[in-house]
Amino acid sequence: MAELTNLSTLINRMQRWQVLSTVEEQYLVRDLDEALRTLKRTIRPPWNLKKGSLKVFSGVLEYPVASDHDELAFLDDPKNPSYYSDRPRFRYTSLKEFYENPDDRNDLAEIWDEGTKYLGVRYNPIDGDQAVRLDDAEDDDYWTGSGDAGTPVEDTTFYKFGNGSIRVPITSSTGTATIKNTLLTAYSDSEYKKKYHFKWVYLDAVPTSITLRLHIDASNYLETSGITTQFNGQSLKADSWNLVAQDLNTATETGTISTTSSFAYEECDLVGASTGTYYFDKSEILEWSLMDYWYYSNYNIATVGEEVANQEYFMNSSEVYSTDSQLVGDSEWADIIMYEAMLIALTDKEVKENVMSLIYSKRSQAWDDLISKYPSLEPLMTTLKYRFTNDFLTDESI
């Protein structure tokens, strides 16, 4: 169990100093929160480390972060043997180099797009047998549209993968555009619950939601409705390719589904889609490889009744605090937060020089004690500076 320091204890220790004894309590709390904000830019303490899990798929590069993700620590494959040469050894790199993929390394990056943070993960050892291509979306003979969806047509000039996509005109009327795709080869898999159903969709405008279905027939199918985000956690985007997915283990079952079921067609419903032109590219069934996902949480405060951090600052989003809430972390960390907050609180007061010197001294000692015990695990960014046109060992072109 982590060390905990009550907010009331920090306030009492601060008000023990005569120069701060008259400061209103709420302002001391705000100064403590300001100290937390400042120190988050300086150090990642180990009690903020949190281990989650991440399902990684072949060919999928973008993944959602945890709701309290602050900074990435590392990603690892727990199934690999404990030999150094067999670990994934992800290289944490820049956004540009992650997408350029200049070599065959396993790459890891944090990506921002329109205010949303997500992870970029390229894990090469995933076996290609873990991927089943349902359709390349290059032949309109197997596609039909109903409701607000018109006749699907093959398009060889606008696509995400391969040599084409399926273009579907939509006229807003009933509120739902239904696009069905009969599989050239029926899909059957006794372990389908260990997999996800992925589909690429280009949206002319963002619909209210998307529904994905995998059908045995009209009465028996797996369904995930109300999809409003891409697989990576980002909101659906207009004028862009969107990767959407359903977990076949948690999808809603209608009718009878079993490990011997044979799925004959897939369906995608665009609910509330505006009039326009939409495109569909490849769809796949992908098996995941479960990774250990270590990250620094942005939670620092355990609220009343909690033993682990579940809130970022003492003041919550409604500007309310409780003196019974607790700061999570070693005593040295609590001292640093307190002394930093005291220095903030004293900026507009006339203070004797010896008092300030004493506070600075105590803060410095707390910092020294903390840093010597807890080095940061935040990864350093690595990029390639040189790329040779020939292998200097064999003199063979690479």
Salt bridges, closest charged atoms under 4 A:
GLU34 OE1 - ARG37 NH1 3.97
ASP68 OD2 - LYS50 NZ 3.06
ASP70 OD2 - LYS40 NZ 3.77
ASP70 OD2 - ARG44 NH1 2.69
GLU71 OE2 - ARG44 NH2 3.29
ASP76 OD2 - ARG87 NH2 2.42
ASP77 OD1 - LYS79 NZ 3.27
GLU100 OE2 - LYS96 NZ 2.83
ASP103 OD2 - ARG91 NH1 3.08
ASP107 OD1 - ARG91 NH2 3.02
ASP107 OD2 - ARG122 NH1 3.41
GLU110 OE2 - HIS69 NE2 2.62
ASP113 OD2 - LYS237 NZ 2.98
ASP136 OD1 - ARG133 NH1 2.48
ASP155 OD2 - ARG167 NH1 2.64
ASP189 OD2 - LYS195 NZ 2.27
GLU191 OE2 - LYS194 NZ 3.45
GLU223 OE2 - ARG213 NE 2.62
ASP247 OD2 - LYS55 NZ 3.68
GLU253 OE2 - LYS193 NZ 3.76
GLU266 OE1 - HIS197 NE2 2.77
GLU266 OE2 - LYS199 NZ 3.12
GLU267 OE1 - ARG213 NH1 3.73
GLU267 OE1 - HIS215 NE2 2.91
GLU284 OE2 - ARG133 NE 3.27
GLU284 OE1 - LYS282 NZ 3.57
ASP292 OD2 - LYS51 NZ 3.96
GLU312 OE2 - LYS40 NZ 2.81
GLU319 OE1 - ARG30 NH1 2.67
ASP330 OD2 - LYS373 NZ 3.44
GLU332 OE2 - LYS373 NZ 3.35
ASP335 OD1 - ARG13 NH1 3.02
GLU340 OE2 - ARG363 NH1 3.17
GLU378 OE1 - ARG44 NE 3.52
